[in-house]
Amino acid sequence: MGSLFIKRKQKQDNFLSLIFLIIKISFSILAITSLIKLGYSSKVRLTRLKEIEDSFLYEKYRFNVLTDKFDDLFSSEGEQRFMKDQDQIISRDIIRVIWR
């Protein structure tokens, strides 16, 4: 009777150990999967932020160039420089009329 009770107790302990092992493995797989997804999401986010930063720096550069050109219009002889720049844009075979 005692031997049967010990075998049953040992069988029950083994069953519980197996269940706890399965639960531990499941949580480990869940944690690893979550870390992989988190790493991928972070990489995508950093890539997007880098693209936004590059676009911002380009637009900032263009803004500074246009601001300098606009400021040059109001400097001394800015109008003549503006007209010379316009001459460069107009093709050679077009009749140019400059109003003064």
C-alpha positions in Angstrom: 0.0 0.0 0.0 2.8 2.4 0.9 4.7 1.6 -2.3 1.7 2.2 -4.4 1.1 5.6 -2.7 4.8 6.6 -3.3 4.6 5.6 -7.0 1.3 7.6 -7.4 2.9 10.6 -5.6 6.0 10.4 -7.8 3.9 10.1 -10.9 1.9 13.1 -9.9 5.1 15.1 -9.2 6.5 14.1 -12.6 3.3 15.3 -14.3 3.3 18.6 -12.4 7.0 19.0 -13.3 6.3 18.4 -17.0 3.4 20.9 -16.9 5.6 23.6 -15.3 8.4 22.8 -17.8 6.0 23.3 -20.7 4.8 26.6 -19.1 8.4 27.8 -18.7 9.2 26.9 -22.3 6.1 28.7 -23.5 6.9 31.9 -21.6 10.5 31.7 -22.9 9.4 31.4 -26.5 6.9 34.3 -25.9 9.7 36.5 -24.4 12.1 35.7 -27.2 9.4 36.4 -29.9 8.5 39.7 -28.2 12.2 40.8 -28.0 12.6 40.0 -31.7 9.5 42.0 -32.6 10.6 44.9 -30.4 14.0 44.9 -32.1 12.5 45.0 -35.5 10.1 47.7 -34.7 12.9 49.8 -33.2 15.0 49.3 -36.3 12.0 50.4 -38.6 11.4 53.4 -36.3 15.0 54.5 -36.4 15.1 54.2 -40.1 12.0 56.4 -40.5 13.4 59.0 -38.1 16.7 59.1 -40.1 14.7 59.6 -43.3 12.7 62.4 -41.7 15.9 64.0 -40.4 17.6 63.9 -43.8 14.5 65.4 -45.4 14.4 68.2 -42.7 18.1 69.0 -43.3 17.6 69.2 -47.0 14.5 71.5 -46.7 16.4 73.6 -44.2 19.3 74.0 -46.6 16.9 75.0 -49.4 15.2 77.5 -47.1 18.6 79.0 -46.2 19.5 79.3 -49.9 16.2 80.9 -50.8 16.4 83.3 -47.8 19.8 84.4 -48.9 18.6 85.0 -52.4 15.6 87.0 -51.1 17.9 89.1 -48.8 20.1 89.8 -51.8 17.2 91.4 -53.6 17.1 94.1 -51.0 20.8 94.7 -50.8 22.5 97.4 -52.9 22.2 96.6 -56.6 20.2 93.5 -55.8 17.8 94.2 -58.7 20.6 94.1 -61.3 21.9 90.8 -59.9 18.3 89.5 -60.0 18.0 90.5 -63.6 21.3 88.9 -64.5 20.2 85.7 -62.9 16.9 85.8 -64.9 19.0 86.3 -68.1 20.7 83.0 -67.3 17.3 81.2 -67.1 15.9 82.5 -70.4 17.1 80.6 -73.4 19.1 82.4 -76.1 16.5 82.3 -78.9 13.8 84.1 -76.9 13.3 87.9 -77.2 14.1 89.5 -73.9 12.4 92.7 -72.8 13.8 94.4 -69.7 11.7 97.2 -68.2 13.6 99.8 -66.3 
